[in-house]
């Protein structure tokens, strides 16, 4: 079987959409991967991170944030869809109505119920090889965040720790505890 391309992925996506199937697709080494929907905890963590980052990024015009619907054609011709990503303003001055054709500066993968940590780590390390400055793996089950930097540095953060990404966001800080979905008591 021949290697598939982004064009093949687009044709398949259009066909699926025409019959009412809304699957997220990625292209990896010439193979199309079908991604199922995320669980709601992973989704909520992603929304929270985008909200907290966005309140810092957009007023300062630092760049653009993307959710898990934003796909990127990477320099190795693979098409990937990080759960959360960021591209500095000087690298993407205007959004286009197509896939981003670059590696984001920040990529975030949030472990969902069906994900395997090992494959998520490999995915993040590949982003770093292709030019990402920072990769973050968030594991809501264990309530840990692992930060990978392009220089090989790897830091594990837990509740009580503070996430900083000075190379992209200056003095921005996030308490790890703020990422996790709240529990609402019946009395509230």
Beta strands, then each sheet from edge to edge (+ up, - down):
strand 1: 24-28
strand 2: 31-35
strand 3: 63-66
strand 4: 72-73
strand 5: 79-80
strand 6: 84-88
strand 7: 106-110
strand 8: 134-139
strand 9: 144-149
strand 10: 154-158
strand 11: 162-164
strand 12: 173-175
sheet 1: 1+ 2-
sheet 2: 3+ 6- 7+ 8+ 9- 10+
sheet 3: 4+ 5-
sheet 4: 11+ 12-
end
